[in-house]
Each structure stands twice: as C-alpha cells, then as structure tokens.
Amino acid sequence: MLIALWLFVATPLYAQVSDWTALRPMPLVTLEVRKLVGMLMLVPAVTLFLLYLFRPRPYVLAGVTAWTAGSVMMLVLSFDSGAPHPADSPDHVSVGRAAVAAWAVAALAFGAGLRCSGSWFRAPAALSRAFLWAFAMAVAWTVGAAMFLRPAAVVGPAFVMMSLWQARGAVAYVSIARRRRMVGAAVTALGVGGLVMVNTIALTVAVANGGIGAESTRVAYFNVVSAALLALGMHLLIFEDVIEELRRAVGELAASRDEMQAMAVTDALTGCCNRRLLAEIAEHELEQHRRYKLPLSILYVDVDHFKAINDTHGHQTGDTVLKALGDILRQTTRRADYVFRWGGDEFLVLLSAGEEEARKKAAQIRQAFLASPIVTGLPADVDVSIGCVQVPPETKDFDPLIDQADREMYRRKRALAS
C-alpha cells in the first residue's frame, strides 16, 4: 500500500538524486496504480467516517484520519510533474518538492492516526506533550527540508516517525486484544504490524540492491494484505465495541428493572416484603401447596405497646425496633419463606411448615426479640404477640386465614396483658 515510499529510495544514499520533478514510478508501479490504490484507501476512510457518525468515538475518528492520510500519500504521487524544470534547485520549490513534502506530512498523519486509534480505544482522546512536540517538529522539518535539502532528508525522517507510531499503534491493539478479548483488535494489530514489517523489509531489500527494483517492489505488494487486515480489523472492532456496549446496557437495564421491581415490593424501612408482593405470589404459593401437598402456615406478628415506645422514646426508636424485628424474622426463617411488613408494627410470615413447627418458630422469634439489645431500655412490658394458623390443602384465598391469625394474635396479646 505504501509502494510510493520505495520510489524515493531508488539509490542507496540518494547521492545522485537532485531532480525533484523527475520522481516518476518505475514500470512496475504506474501512476494509474498509484491513483487506484489512493482511491481504494478512501473507501475505508469513508465507511469509518459513516460509522463515526453512528458511534462518535475518538478512536474511530483517528482511524478516519489514518486512512485519509494514506490515501493522500498515494494520490499526491500519482500526478507526474513533467520534465525537469530549470528552476529545480535547492534554492527553489517546484511541484515535485511540494509533492514530496505533502507525501511526508501525510505519512506522519498516517502513523499518528494509527497510533492514536489504538491508544484512544475506551480512553479519553489525550495527546501527550511529547507526542505533540514530536509531530510539530517533524512537520516543521519536512517543510524546511523540502525547501532546502535533498529528498532523503524529507522522506527518511517521515518514514522513521511513521513506522515508530505505527509500531506503537500495533502494541496498543495487541493490548486491547488481550484485555478485551476482541478479534477486531487482534486483526488490526496484525494489519498495522504487517505494514511496519513489510515496509522495513522492502526498504532493506531496496538498499541492498542499490535502489528500487523488482524484488523490493514485490515485497511492498504484501502491503495489500496488511491494509486489508487493517481495514477489516478496524471495522470489526467498532462492531464488537458496539455489541459489548449493548450487552452492558442490556445488563444494566435488567439490573435496574430488577432493582425497581424489588423496590416496588420491598418495605423501605425494614427491608421486608410488602403487601403487594403477597398479592403477586399468593396464587402460585397456593397452587404449589395444593399440587405438592407442601405444609404452609401463617404467622401474624405484632409488637406489644408499640405506641408507648413512640410516645416515650420517639419515633426514631420505634423505627429501630421495627428494623430489629424485621431482621430477626428474616434470620429465623428460611429463604423459601416470606416475611412481610403488613402495616405499622404488624408483620406477616408465610412459613413452609406445619402448625406444630410454626408454633415452635413463633416461640423462637419471640425469644430472639426479647433477647435483642434493642429491647434493653424499653418499657418492661414490650413484647411481641404472634398468631399462628396452618393453611388447609384446598385453600384458595389467604385473606380469611390472615384474619384468623390476626384474631389469634390478639387473643395472645390479651393473655399476655392479663
């Protein structure tokens, strides 16, 4: 893809190159091929730009910049500047000098774009001061060298900087592939690394043979493969990035939905379930109870003299008592059981147990509450009354049984009071 580079290294040390306007391609690389390659490089630049409109991320824009610069590299060298001009000398700038300078600046932008596209993935578009100074000085050198020095002084530094930045970009993409497990990043790393490797090998072959020839040009043709991998990898990485973000958004949405659903059926003060949840699960629980003949009981729990706690110690203490009782109910029941705050200081427990076991559980709850540190300092008659009712096998509605458990709870409350 960067065949034009090798056209500038036609002699080992550029000792005889003084005609800037006569930098025409060898028969192996025609001007038409340069134009075709330059136009083809605009295709990924355009598609990446369209993807940038859909997903405006800095790393995508850096990729657009890289491909656009690569296209410029080829196109500026696809126009023949004509025969040597009398004004071509170190003291004058001709069309050929301008083309070489444009190629060098585009090469710098190409390398910088690939370097930034790798560094900016899932990261802020930050440029270090060292990088900015290096790019500015390289551009300044390119312009000055194109005016006063030979082509080697322009092309050489630009090639070195481009290759270093490309290598930096390849390393960044390898890191993305390892951390994110993204195929697109791995393919892009292969493409960028391929550009660096092929260009370096082609340059070595050209220098060894005393200039551009069939061997170095054939090596440079492998850049077509590297460019194809680079284009494929960049596009694939964007799609993988979008898909991963969509998955994360779906997960967050599901978590938010679950959280909102939990909030809708959870009492904010005690963390227990609220009455709405019982309405949602009643039919299912009764169906399970009938079909599998599972034991099921209801405990109706009420704090004795709760109003006195609020009047004597304040509502904050009363809230603390309710929280403590809610914790005790959850700790003394199983995960398959349900603990509801029924209203005020009343709680309801849907217990997967028969009546005998349920009454033992009620006694355990009462003992745990009386032994709780929160009871210390409260009036001596603070207690809990618990009504217990077993759910018959053919029950179709909890309400009558809840009323029955409520009445039994009040009987126990009166018994404790007397």
N, C-alpha and C positions, 0 to 999 in steps of 0.2 A: 504494500500500500504506500510505502514511502520510497518508491523507486527513485523519485526526483532527487533524493538525498545523494544517491550514488552518482548522479550525473555531475555533482560538484567535486567528486574526488577522483576525477579521471586521470590525474597524475599523482605520483606518490606524495610529494610535498608541495604541490602547486607551484613549483619553481618556475614553470613556463606559462602559467595561466595569467594573462594580463588583459585579455579581450573579454570584458564583461558581457557584451552583447551577443557573443557567439556561443553561449552556453546552450547549444541545441542538443536534443537527445540523439543517442546512437540508434542505429537501425533496429536494435532490439526493443527500444521503447520509443514509440512515436508520440507526436503531440496529441494525436487523436486518443491514444490510450490514456495519456495524462488527463485529458478532458473527461473521458468516460469514467475513469476512476474518481476524479474530483466530483462529478455529478452523482455518482453512486454513493459517495460518502455523505452527500446531502440527505439521502433517504433516511438513514438512522437519525440524523440531526433533526429532521422534520418530525419523524414519529416520536422521538423523545420529547420534542417540544410540545406535541399534542398531548402526550402523557403528562407533561409538566402542567398543562392547563387543567388536567383532571386531578393531578396529585402534585400540587406546588411544593416540592421539597428541594432544598438546596443541592443535594447530590444529583438530582435529575437535571437541574439547570447546568451544573458543572459538566455533566455528560453531553448536553447540547452544545456547550461551548467547545468541548474537545472535538466532537465530530465536525462542527462548523470550521474550526481551525484546521483540521485535517483536510477538509475539502479545499480550503483556501490554499493550503500547501501545494496541492496538485494543480489547481486551476491557474495560479499565478505563473506557473512554469509551462502552461500549455499554449502560451502565445509567443511565437517567435519574434524576437526583437529586431530581426533583419540583419543585414550585413554590418561589419564593423563600422562604427561611426568615427569620424575624425575627432570628435570631442571626447571619446572614451579615453580617459587618463585618470590618474589618481587625483587630479585637481577638479574633475567634473563628475556629475552624477548623471548617468544615462538611464534609459529604460531598463537595461539589464541590471544595473545596480539597484534600482528600485524593486525589481522583481526578486532579486536575491534577499534584499532586506525584508520584503514582505514575507518571503518564504521563512526566513529565520524567526521573525516575530510570530508567525502562525505556528511554527514548530514549538516555540516557547509556550504559546497558549495551549497547544495540543497536550504537551506534557503536563502543564499546570492544571488543565481541566481534568485529566485522568487522576492526577494526584489528589485534587480536591474532591472529586466524586467519590473516591474511596474513603477519604477522611471525614466527609460530611454525612455519611450514612448514619441515620439515627443520632446525629450530633449537630450542634449549632454550626452555622456557616462562619467559622472563625479562621482568620488568616494570621499567622504569626508575623511578628515584625521582621524576623529573619527572612521569611519567605517573600514578604512584600519588598524588602530591600534587594533580595536576590533577583526577583523578577524585574524590578525597576532598573537595576544596574545592567541586567542582561539586555533589556530593550535599548537602553542608552548606548551600550557598547555596540549593539547591532547597527543602530543608525549611524554612529560615528565611524565604525569600521567600514560600512558600505560606502561612505563618502571618501575615505582616505586610504583604505587598506585593500589587500587582495581578498578574493572570495573566501580563502581558507580562514581568514580572521573573522569572517561573518558566520560561515557555516559551522566551523568546528565548535566554538563555544555553544552555539544554539543546539547542536546535536548532543553535546555532553549534558547540558542542562535538561533538555527534553528527556533524554534517556534516564537521568537520575530521578526526575519527577515521575516518569512512568514506572520505574522500579519501586518508588515509594508508594505509588498507587496500587501496584500489584501486591505489595506486602499488606497494605490496608485491606484489600479484598480477600486475601488469604485469612486475615484475622477475622473478618466478617463471616467467612465460610465456616471457620472453626467455632466461633462463638454462637452464631445464629443457626448453624446447620442449614444454610441456604445454598441450593445448587447454583442459582444465578451468580452468586458471589464467586463461587469456585470457577465457573466458566469464564467470568470476566477476568479473574486473576490469570487464568491460562492465556486469554487473549492479550492482555497487557504484557504479561511476561514473554509471550511469543513475539510481540513487537520488539521488545528490547533485545531478545536473543537473536532474532533474525537480522535485525539491523546491525548488531555488533558483529555477527559472523560475516555478513555481506561486506561490511567495511573492512574487516580483516582480510577477506579474500581479495578485495579491490586493491588494498595496499600491497599485499603480497604479489599480485600480478602486475603492479605498476599502473593501475588505473582500472576504470570500469570496463568490464568485459562480459563475455557470455556467462562465465562462471558466477561472478558476483551478482549479475542480474537474475540468473536463475534462482539463486539463494533468496534474493529480495522478493521474488514472486511468492514465496511462502507467507509473506505478509497478508496475502489474500485470506489465507486460513486464519491467521491471527485476528484480522479485522472482523471476519465472520463470527468467530468466537466472542470477540468483544461486543459486537452488536447484539448477538443472541443473549449473552450473559447480562448485559445491562437491562434489556427489556424483561428478561425472565426475573431478574432481581426486583424490578419495580412491581411486577405482578405478585411475586412472593411477599413483598413488603405489604402490599395492599391486602392480600389474603390473610396474612398474620394479624394485621390491624383489625380486619373484620372479625376474625375469630376472637381477638381480645375484646373487641367491642361487644360481640355477642355474649361472651362470658361475663363481662361487666353488667350488661343489660339483664342477663339471667340472675346474677347475684343481686342486682338492685331490685329486680322483681321479687326474688325470694325474701329480700330484706323488707320490702314494703308489705309483702304478704304476711311475714312474721309480725311486723309492727301492727298490722290490722287485727291480728288475733291474739296479741300479747298485751297484758296489762302493764302499763308503763311504770307503775310504782313497784310492783312485786316481781315482775318478770314471769308471772304465771300466765296461763292461758286465760282468755276472757270468754264471756258467754257466747260470743259469735262463733267461736271455734266449735263449741258443743253442738250448735245447730248444724254445722257443716259435717261433723263426723258422726252424729247420732245415728243416722240411717245405716251407715257402714258398720259401726260397732254393734248395733243390734242385729244386723244380718249375720255378722261373724259369730255373735253369741248364740243365735238360733241354729245356724248351719253346723257349727263345730261343737256345740254344747259346751262352750267355754264358760267358766264361772265369772260372774261380774257383780260387783257391789258398788254402792254409792255411799260415800261419807260426806256428811254435811257438817262443816266445822265453823264454829262461831267463837269469838273472843268475848269472854265474860267481862262486864263492867268496862267496856272499851270507852264509853263516853266519859267515864271518870278519869281515864288515862288522859284523854284530850283536855278535859277541864282542869286537871291538876298539873299535868306536866307539859301541856301544849301539843299542838297538832304534829309538830316535828317528831316528838317522841312516839306519838301514835303511829305515824308513818313508819318509824323504825321498828315498832312491834309488828306491824303487818309484813314488812320485808322479812323480818326474822322468822315469822310463822310460815311465810311462803317458802323460804329456804329449807325450813325443817320438813315441810310437806314434800318438797322435791327430793330431799336427801333420803327420806324414809320410804319412798315409793320407788317402783321400778320404772325403767324407761318406757315400758309398754303402758304404763298408767298415765292418766291425765290429771293435772292439778289446775283448777280454775279459780280465779277470784270472782266470786259470784256477785259481790256488791258490798261496799262498806267494809265491815270486818268479817264478812262471811266468805268461806271458801268451800269448794265442792271438789271431791276427789272421785274419779271414775277408776275403780280398782279392779284389776284382773284377779279376783279372788272370791272364794265363797264367803258366806256370812261369818262363820267362825273365825276364819283368818282375817277378815276385815275388822272384826271387833278387836282382835289382838293388835292389828295395825293401829286402830284408833287409840288403844291404850298406850302403845309405843309413842305415837305422835304427842299425846298429852304429856307423857313423862319427859319427852325431849323438850317440849315447850317450857315446862316448869323448871327444867334444869338449865334453860338457856340464860346466858348472862344478862340478856335484856330485861328479864323479869326482876332481877335484883333492883331494888329501889322503887319498884312499883307497889301499888296497894296490895295488901296480903291476899285479898280475895280475887285478884286477877287470875284467870284460868281459861281453859278452852272447854267448850261443850261440843260433843261430837255425836251426831245421829247416824245410824248405820242401817242400810236396807239392802237386801240382796235382790238382784234383778231376776224376775222369773223368766223361764225359757221363751215364752211366747210374747214377751213384751214388745209393743210397737211404738211406745212413746215414753220418754224419760220423765216428763213433767209430773205425772201422778206420783211416781216414786220419789222424785225430788221433794215434793210436798210432804210425803210420808217421812222422809229422812229429816226434813225441817221440823216436823212435829215431834219426832223422837228427840231431836236435839234440844228442843225447848223443854221437854219432859226432864231430860238430864240436867238442864240448866236450873230448873226449879228444884230438882232433887239436891243439887249442889248448894243452892241458896238456902234450903231448909236444913 
